[in-house]
Amino acid sequence: MSSAAARPVAEGAQGCGAPTILKERGQREVFCGLTGIVWLHRKIQDAFFLVVGSRTCAHLLQSAAGVMIFAEPRFATAIIEERDLAGLADANAELEGVVDRLLARRPDIKLLFLVGSCPSEVIKLDLAEASRRLSRRFLPDVRVLHYSGSGIETTFTEGEDACLAALVPEMPAAAAADRSLLVVGALAEVVEDQFRRLFAALGIGPVHFLPPRRAAELPAVGAGTSFILAQPFLANTARALAERGARRIAAPFPLGAEGTTLWLRAVADHWGVPPRAFQDATAFGEQRARRALSSRRERLSGLRIGFFPDSQLEIPLARFLSRELGMVPVEIGTPYLHRELMAPEIALLPPGAMISEGQDVERQLDRFRAARPDLTVCGLGLANPLEAEGLATKWSIELVFSPIQGYEQAGDLAELFVRPLARRARLAV
């Protein structure tokens, strides 16, 4: 996806040592929002994601998910053919036929997402109306929703944001007196279970997660609901929850020992948990995480790292790597910068850090070639060319697919950055 190149604009942040923000608008190198299906279809166990798109969309998903030919995952593509693009066929009637065959074959589906793509955007296929029409046909057995994963409208992780935002209007209304905590963002089940145990130890509850593991488990939301984001790319979902009366708890994101403690403490303070009780509940996990990080810090401390914009995880990762592993960020690229959601993270970045928002890929490549960081975090399309130029790279997509949140995953998260450097060292021998 590209747009007309524009000159970068440096935005001076307020305060001594505050980050410099470089705004760029030019050609970008990103995945589209369809990629989020790869982890979402594993999370919501009775949901199905039907992409209304082209064979290219189908190939992208199969490649990203590593789906074997005999597997039957919970996603597929309704292929838009040349006849549909030329207006020679009724695309709505053909889509309904695909859905009929799908639900007849898969009676386990309770929630069906119609996911827009670039081709469905081009022919102006009204998936909102299609989802309403299909819902009327199949309720109460199946609920049909829609969202866009089109590369025209979304990048990489924005697909998850669009999906969760589509779920918010479906959440039941909670009474104002019903106090609850909602953790927002798709997490690996092992991570979700760890957080449940920590919140239980803190005496915080009831605790719900969005997305839930099953469609029928959508939690209620209302004025008594407080929510905290577990992923940094959910601005639209946060806005939709606020419109339902829920209150957001601001915090850094739960990456690393420090990040997880600050994330949990924000909830504990909001709930009025005494400091001693918080310490008792979190001390063991934090100590284990710090021990796991200590050996990785020896390998990474003092090394310079740069981020190309990809997932919106870049700023929390830069905070984690700089504060807990001693790395030096030379540039922190992010596709979008939501200043309100990122304020707690930006406050913890090293003085003078540079954030680049958006992308002009050629200009950014020139900056990285000049700076030559010890490790570059980037998408698959840039990794091989940069490796050929002698720059060590880390695939950003792995940071989204892997369980990285929480105390128990802190060492694994650090290891993801050690691994490419260790591989290069072995190859150099």
C-alpha positions in Angstrom: 0.0 0.0 0.0 1.4 3.4 -0.8 0.7 7.0 -0.8 2.3 10.1 -2.3 5.7 10.8 -0.7 5.8 13.7 1.7 8.7 15.3 3.6 9.0 14.3 7.2 8.0 16.7 9.9 9.7 16.7 13.2 7.4 17.4 16.1 9.1 18.5 19.3 7.6 16.9 22.4 7.2 18.9 25.5 9.6 18.6 28.4 13.4 18.1 28.8 14.6 15.0 27.2 11.2 14.1 25.8 11.1 12.0 22.6 11.3 13.6 19.2 8.4 12.6 17.0 9.1 12.4 13.3 5.9 12.3 11.2 6.3 10.6 7.8 3.8 10.2 5.0 5.0 8.1 2.0 5.3 4.6 0.7 4.7 2.0 3.4 5.7 -1.7 3.8 3.0 -3.4 5.9 0.8 -6.4 6.0 -3.0 -5.8 5.7 -5.4 -6.3 8.6 -6.4 -9.8 7.3 -3.4 -11.2 9.1 -5.1 -10.8 12.5 -7.3 -13.7 11.6 -4.3 -16.0 12.1 -4.4 -15.5 15.8 -8.1 -14.6 16.3 -9.5 -17.8 14.8 -7.5 -19.7 17.5 -8.8 -17.5 20.3 -12.6 -17.6 19.7 -13.2 -21.3 19.5 -16.6 -21.3 17.9 -16.1 -18.4 15.5 -15.4 -18.6 11.8 -13.8 -15.8 9.7 -15.0 -15.7 6.1 -12.8 -13.3 4.0 -14.7 -11.9 1.1 -11.7 -11.4 -1.2 -9.4 -12.8 -3.9 -7.2 -15.8 -4.3 -4.3 -13.5 -3.2 -6.1 -13.1 0.2 -6.5 -16.8 0.5 -2.8 -17.4 -0.3 -1.8 -14.8 2.3 -3.7 -16.4 5.1 -2.6 -19.9 4.3 1.0 -18.9 4.1 0.9 -16.8 7.3 -0.9 -19.6 9.3 1.0 -22.5 7.8 -2.2 -24.4 7.1 -1.7 -27.9 5.8 -3.9 -29.0 2.9 -5.8 -31.6 5.1 -6.4 -29.2 8.0 -9.8 -27.6 8.4 -9.2 -24.2 10.2 -11.9 -21.7 11.2 -11.3 -19.3 8.4 -11.7 -19.4 4.6 -12.0 -17.1 1.6 -15.1 -16.5 -0.5 -13.4 -15.9 -3.8 -14.4 -12.9 -5.8 -14.1 -13.9 -9.4 -13.8 -11.9 -12.6 -17.5 -12.1 -13.2 -18.1 -10.4 -9.8 -15.7 -7.7 -10.5 -17.2 -7.1 -13.9 -20.8 -6.9 -12.4 -21.9 -10.0 -14.4 -22.9 -11.9 -11.3 -24.8 -11.0 -8.2 -22.1 -11.0 -5.6 -24.6 -10.8 -2.7 -26.4 -13.9 -3.9 -23.1 -15.8 -4.4 -22.0 -14.8 -0.9 -25.2 -16.1 0.6 -24.7 -19.3 -1.2 -21.2 -19.7 0.2 -22.5 -19.0 3.7 -25.3 -21.5 3.3 -22.9 -24.3 2.3 -20.4 -23.3 5.1 -23.0 -23.4 7.9 -24.5 -26.7 6.6 -21.0 -28.2 6.7 -19.9 -26.6 10.0 -22.8 -26.6 12.5 -20.3 -25.9 15.2 -20.0 -22.3 14.1 -21.8 -19.9 16.4 -20.3 -16.6 15.3 -19.5 -15.8 11.7 -17.4 -12.8 10.7 -17.6 -11.5 7.1 -14.2 -9.9 6.7 -13.8 -7.2 4.0 -10.8 -7.1 1.8 -9.4 -4.8 -1.0 -11.4 -6.5 -3.7 -14.7 -6.3 -1.8 -14.0 -2.6 -1.1 -13.3 -2.1 -4.8 -16.7 -3.5 -5.9 -18.4 -1.7 -3.0 -19.9 -4.9 -1.6 -22.1 -3.9 1.4 -21.0 -6.4 4.0 -22.8 -4.5 6.8 -26.1 -5.1 5.0 -25.1 -8.7 4.2 -24.3 -9.4 7.8 -27.7 -8.0 9.0 -29.5 -10.0 6.3 -27.7 -13.2 7.2 -28.1 -12.7 10.9 -31.9 -12.4 10.5 -31.8 -15.7 8.6 -29.7 -17.7 11.1 -30.4 -16.2 14.5 -30.4 -17.5 17.2 -28.1 -20.3 16.1 -25.5 -18.1 14.4 -24.6 -14.5 14.9 -23.2 -12.8 11.7 -20.9 -9.7 12.1 -18.6 -7.9 9.8 -15.4 -5.8 9.8 -12.8 -4.7 7.4 -9.3 -6.2 7.1 -8.7 -4.5 3.8 -5.2 -3.1 3.1 -6.9 0.0 1.8 -8.2 0.7 5.4 -6.1 -1.3 7.8 -2.6 -2.5 8.6 -1.5 -5.7 10.3 -2.8 -5.5 13.9 -5.7 -3.1 13.0 -7.6 -6.2 11.9 -7.9 -7.3 15.6 -9.0 -3.8 16.6 -11.7 -3.8 13.9 -12.9 -7.3 14.9 -13.1 -6.5 18.7 -14.8 -3.2 18.0 -17.4 -5.1 16.0 -18.1 -7.3 19.1 -18.6 -4.4 21.5 -22.2 -3.5 20.3 -23.1 -7.2 20.8 -22.0 -7.2 24.5 -25.0 -7.3 26.9 -25.7 -4.3 29.0 -24.5 -4.4 32.6 -26.2 -2.7 35.5 -24.3 0.4 36.7 -23.8 -1.2 40.1 -22.2 -4.3 38.7 -18.5 -3.7 39.0 -16.1 -5.7 36.9 -12.8 -5.7 35.1 -12.5 -6.3 31.4 -9.0 -7.2 29.9 -9.1 -6.2 26.3 -6.9 -7.8 23.6 -6.3 -11.4 22.3 -4.0 -13.2 24.5 -2.7 -16.8 24.5 -4.8 -18.9 26.8 -1.8 -19.7 29.0 -1.2 -16.0 29.5 -4.9 -15.3 30.1 -4.9 -18.0 32.8 -1.9 -16.5 34.5 -3.5 -13.1 34.6 -6.7 -14.7 36.1 -4.7 -16.2 38.9 -2.9 -12.9 39.6 -6.1 -10.9 39.7 -7.7 -13.6 42.0 -4.7 -13.3 44.3 -5.2 -9.5 44.4 -8.9 -9.9 45.2 -10.0 -8.3 42.0 -13.1 -9.6 40.2 -15.1 -10.6 38.4 -12.6 -10.5 35.6 -13.6 -11.0 31.9 -11.6 -11.0 28.7 -12.4 -9.6 25.3 -12.3 -11.6 23.0 -13.8 -14.5 25.0 -13.0 -18.1 24.2 -16.5 -18.8 23.0 -19.1 -16.5 21.3 -21.7 -17.1 24.0 -19.4 -15.8 26.7 -19.4 -12.2 25.6 -19.2 -10.3 28.9 -21.7 -7.5 29.9 -20.5 -3.9 29.8 -21.7 -0.7 31.5 -20.8 2.1 33.8 -19.5 -0.3 36.4 -17.0 -1.8 33.9 -13.4 -0.8 34.1 -11.2 -2.0 31.3 -7.5 -2.2 30.6 -5.8 -2.9 27.3 -3.5 -5.8 27.0 -2.5 -4.8 23.4 -1.5 -1.3 22.3 -3.3 -1.3 18.9 -6.9 -1.3 20.1 -7.9 2.4 19.9 -11.2 1.9 18.2 -12.2 -0.9 20.6 -11.3 1.4 23.5 -13.5 4.1 22.0 -16.4 1.8 21.5 -16.2 0.5 25.1 -16.1 4.1 26.4 -19.2 4.8 24.5 -20.9 1.9 26.3 -20.0 3.7 29.6 -16.9 1.6 30.5 -13.8 3.4 32.0 -10.3 2.8 30.8 -7.4 2.2 33.2 -4.3 3.8 31.8 -1.1 1.8 32.1 2.1 0.7 30.3 1.6 -2.6 28.6 2.4 -5.9 30.3 5.8 -6.6 28.6 8.6 -7.6 30.8 8.9 -7.7 34.6 8.5 -3.9 35.0 5.8 -3.5 32.4 3.7 -6.3 33.9 4.1 -4.9 37.4 3.0 -1.4 36.3 0.1 -2.9 34.4 -1.1 -4.9 37.4 -0.5 -2.0 39.8 -2.7 0.3 37.7 -5.6 -2.1 38.1 -4.8 -2.7 41.8 -4.7 1.1 42.6 -8.0 1.5 40.7 -9.5 -1.3 42.8 -8.0 0.0 46.1 -5.8 -3.0 46.8 -3.4 -2.2 49.7 0.3 -1.9 48.8 1.3 -4.9 51.0 -1.3 -7.1 49.4 -0.1 -6.1 46.0 3.5 -6.9 46.9 2.5 -10.3 48.3 0.6 -11.2 45.1 3.2 -10.1 42.6 6.7 -10.4 44.2 7.3 -14.0 43.3 6.3 -13.6 39.6 8.4 -10.4 39.3 11.4 -12.0 40.8 11.2 -15.0 38.5 10.9 -12.6 35.5 13.9 -10.5 36.6 16.0 -13.7 37.0 15.0 -14.9 33.5 16.0 -11.5 32.1 19.4 -11.2 33.8 21.3 -13.6 31.5 19.7 -12.1 28.4 20.7 -8.6 29.6 24.3 -9.6 29.6 24.0 -10.4 25.8 21.9 -7.4 24.8 23.0 -4.5 27.0 24.6 -1.6 25.1 23.5 -2.9 21.7 21.6 -0.5 19.4 18.2 -1.4 18.1 15.8 0.2 15.5 12.2 -0.5 14.7 10.4 -0.2 11.4 6.7 0.5 11.8 4.6 -2.6 11.7 2.4 -3.6 14.6 2.1 -0.7 17.1 4.0 -2.9 19.6 7.2 -0.9 18.8 7.0 1.7 21.6 6.2 -0.8 24.4 9.0 -3.1 23.1 11.5 -0.2 23.0 10.6 0.7 26.6 11.1 -2.9 27.7 14.4 -3.4 25.8 15.9 -0.1 27.0 14.9 -0.2 30.7 15.1 -3.9 31.4 17.8 -5.1 28.9 19.9 -2.0 28.5 19.5 -1.7 24.7 19.7 1.7 23.0 16.8 2.5 20.6 18.1 4.5 17.6 14.6 4.9 16.0 11.2 3.6 17.1 9.0 3.4 14.1 5.2 2.9 14.6 2.5 2.9 11.9 0.2 5.1 14.1 0.8 7.0 17.3 -2.2 7.2 19.7 -0.8 9.7 22.2 -3.3 9.0 24.9 -2.9 5.3 24.9 0.9 5.5 24.6 1.5 8.3 27.1 2.5 5.9 30.0 4.9 4.2 27.6 6.4 7.3 26.1 7.1 8.7 29.6 9.4 5.7 30.3 11.4 5.9 27.1 15.1 7.0 27.4 15.7 10.7 27.1 15.9 11.9 23.5 14.5 8.8 21.9 13.2 9.3 18.4 9.7 8.0 17.4 8.8 8.0 13.7 5.1 7.9 13.1 3.9 6.6 9.7 6.5 5.7 7.1 8.4 6.8 4.0 10.2 3.5 3.5 13.0 4.8 1.3 13.9 7.6 3.7 13.7 5.2 6.7 16.0 2.7 4.9 18.5 5.5 4.3 18.5 6.4 8.0 19.0 2.8 9.1 21.8 2.3 6.6 23.5 5.3 8.0 22.9 4.4 11.7 23.6 0.6 11.2 21.9 -0.6 14.5 23.0 -3.9 15.9 19.5 -5.3 15.4 16.6 -4.1 13.2 13.0 -5.1 13.8 11.1 -5.1 10.6 8.6 -7.0 8.4 9.4 -10.0 6.3 9.7 -8.0 3.1 12.6 -5.9 4.4 14.4 -8.5 6.4 16.2 -10.4 3.6 17.4 -7.2 1.8 18.7 -5.8 5.0 20.4 -9.0 6.0 22.1 -9.0 2.6 23.5 -5.5 3.4 25.0 -6.9 6.7 22.2 -5.7 9.1 20.9 -8.3 11.7 17.1 -8.4 11.6 14.3 -9.6 13.7 10.9 -10.4 12.2 8.3 -8.2 13.8 5.5 -10.7 12.9 6.8 -13.2 15.4 6.3 -10.7 18.2 2.6 -10.7 17.5 2.2 -14.4 17.1 4.2 -15.4 20.2 2.9 -15.3 23.8 5.0 -12.3 25.2 2.8 -10.7 27.9 3.2 -11.3 31.6 5.9 -12.4 34.1 6.3 -16.0 32.9 6.9 -14.9 29.3 9.4 -12.1 30.0 12.5 -14.4 29.5 11.0 -15.8 26.3 10.3 -12.2 25.0 14.0 -11.3 25.6 15.1 -14.5 23.9 13.3 -13.4 20.7 15.9 -10.6 20.4 18.9 -12.7 21.5 18.2 -15.4 18.9 19.0 -13.5 15.6 22.2 -12.2 17.1 23.2 -15.6 18.3 22.5 -17.1 14.8 24.7 -14.5 13.2 27.5 -15.2 15.6 27.3 -18.9 14.8 27.4 -18.2 11.1 30.4 -15.9 11.4 32.5 -18.7 13.0 
